[in-house]
Amino acid sequence: CAQAQHELWGVLGVADVQLMIERGRDDCVRMRELMWKYRDLPMDLADAALVRVAEREHIRRVFTIDRRDFEIYRPYRLGRFEILL
């Protein structure tokens, strides 16, 4: 899985892929760091994007059915997520 994640970032670096993130705020860099940090789960791109947006917007409360992973993720300076469901 770590190899697949590495290859995904290679594609994102050269392809015209539009993501719902802000490149000017270094979101891609942080998402890549998060995916590396949680590579043993592994963390997918969607989760990395959600965690990054939560960090940037200071959001601790999330609605997800992916309780297992989101109980593990720790957004920078926010501590644990408060999971609604």
N, C-alpha and C positions, 0 to 999 in steps of 0.2 A: 504493500500500500504506500509506503514512503516513496518508492520509485515512481508510482503513478502520480503522486502529489507533485513530485519534482518535475515530471514531464508536463503536468497541467500548467505549472507556472511558466515553463518554457513556451507553451502555446500562447498563454495570455500575454507574454512579452512580445510576441511577433504578430499575433492575429488582431483583427479589428473586432474585439469583443467588448460589448458594452455591459457594464455591471452597474448596479445601483449603489455605487460608492463614489466617493469624491477623491479622485487621484491627487488633487492639489493638497490634500491633507495627509498624504502618505498612507492612505487606507490599504493599498495593495501591499506595501511593505509590512505593515502591522499584521494583516491577514496571513501573510506568509510566515511571519514569526509565530503567530498563534497555531497555525497548522503544524509547524515544526515542534512547538512546545507540547502539543497534544497528539503527536504522531502515533502514540501507542494505542489510542482509542480506535481508529484514527479520527481526527476532526476533518469534516468535509468543507468544501468551499462555502456552502450555504451557512453552516454554523459559524465559520470564521467571519463571514460578512455580518451576521447578526451580533456576534460578540463585539466586533469592531464598532459597529454603529452604537451599541450599548455603551461602550467605553467613551466614544466621542460625545454622545448626547447625555451621558450620565444617567442611564436607564438601568435600574436594578430589577424591576418587575417585568417578567416575561410570561407570555402565554405560550406553552409548548406541550406537545405530547412526548417530546424527546427528553423526558425527565432524567434518565440515566446520565446522559452526557452533560446536560445543563446543570446538574448537581455538582459536577466535577469542574466545569469551567469557572475561572475566576477573572472577571474583567478587571483590568488595571485600575487600582485605587477605589474599586467599588465593593470588593469582597464577594460574597456569594450572591447568586441570583435569587430573587424571590420568585418562585415558580407558581403561576396561577393555573389551576386545573384540578 
